[in-house]
Amino acid sequence: MGSLRTDDGVALYYEEAGSGTPIVFVHEFAGDHRSWEPQLRYFSRGFRCIAYNARGYPPSAVPADISCYSQERAREDLRCVLDELGINRAHIVGCSMGAMAALHYGMVYATRRDTARALSLTLVGCGSGAHPALYRSFQSDSRQWAARIRAEGMKGLAASYGHGPARLQYRTKDPRGFAQYLEQLGNHCAEGSALTLEGYIAARPSLYALTPAIAAIDVPTLVITGDEDELCLEPSLLIKRLVRQAGLLVVPRTGHAVNLEEPELFNRSLDVFLHQLAQGAWHPRSEAEGALALSGAVFGPGGPPA
């Protein structure tokens, strides 16, 4: 465990385990570095595993200025983690908010294989609120959640947001794990969480406005979503269609945080992905295989609704 500083002077807490090729884990809004414990215990047997807390999540610093929170800043914080730990390239694994940071990192730092600062991207539960039909309401909802945090505190958020439709599967399958997730969410910093919602999540651009930048990603990419995570199903298909080296895993009867809800399946799937990469067996799709994406029909057959 330790602390590093970003290039704008914010301290970020991190923990690491194992040695070898690095994997950097980037957490979701409702989690922190502890959300990746099932993965650190498994992958640290053969990799150097690093999980850090985003700004606004103690023991990381909680800047008081909302301008310190943005999609760009989350992307650059990930870069700073690599820089400060002396890592040139790593496998990047993100969930939800962390998956968005990882995706944006890929748009900037993984567009040429020969210079890419990512060995691969794994995007879990990526794209909540990204679809144009939901984008404005998602922005509004995020600001309302921030207001509720300030009015009711994190315990109130855990009792409401923490039981959202894409979390109920976790509660049913693993009540003990779900209770731990709620306890950790309820102990997060209220101001840091509210600022994250207002400055980052409510203000981030829709992925559907960024399709050329997403299509420029040129590293192996694994997209993972639960089939009952409705907000992420369409964005996951979007990313799969756009990124020529992307593959999509849809986990049945599963919600948002797949790595916690189905840790054994998640670890096995990620392990297979990393093994395929090591063997040179993960290849870009050909133009024929990617004809739908290359035609621009990112909404699927027929294009966007009239």
Buried (B, 14 or more C-beta within 10 A) or exposed (E): EEBBEBEEEBBBBBBBBBEEBBBBBBBBBBBBBBBBBBBBBBBBEBBBBBBBBBBBBEBBBBBEEBEBBBBEBBBBBBBBBBBBBEBEBBBBBBBBBBBBBBBBBBBBBBBEEEEBBBBBBBBBBBBBBBBBEBBEEBBEBBBEBBEBBEEBEBBBBBEEBBEEEBBEBBBEBBEEBBEBBBEBBBEBBBBBBBBBBBBBBBBBEBBBEBBEBBBBBBBBBBBBBBBBBBBBBBBBBBBBBBBBBBBBBBBEEBBBBBBBBBBEBBBEBBBEBBEBBEEEEBEBBEEEEBEEBBEEBBBEEEEEEE
